[in-house]
């Protein structure tokens, strides 16, 4: 296994829709998945998409870190792999969530995301997987699948006043303060 270099905002691989994976059992794909998992843990991330490591393929890895459990679907803290994922909103309800990104180090912003989503795709063995999640996992899935579509989280933001550097965002961009100021 190897640590992979993470692409940063400004690199064209992050703005290009990724290609489908045809042979999930290909040793190169399996090695990439292993390296992505190792890189995600090394960078203390909750998820990682192949384009973030300069590979334009529709693969994501993700997990629910300790302390981020919001609902039952978040209870499973194992690393999950989705190949060729497809997401569909489960309803119209959205929630503002404070997001960061390994490809945009040092910044955080409030991003509207669907509260619950249906997902389908394939696991690393090539078996079809599908389900519905909410909470933290719903947010991570939407964020990572956006990477596969060439979308970075600032492109989803509806108010760019709600983005800031990590320490300032944690201190000054709290949702209770934002909602009070916008009411």
Protein Blocks (a to p, Z undefined) as FASTA:
>chain_A
ZZdddddehiaklmgccdddfblmlmklmmmmmmmmmmmmmnopabdcfklnopacdddd
ddddehiafbfklmpmcdcddehiacddebjbdcddddddfklghiacdddddfbdcddd
ddfkopacddddehjllmmmmmmmmmmnopafklmpcbfklgccfklmmmmmcfklmmmm
mZZ
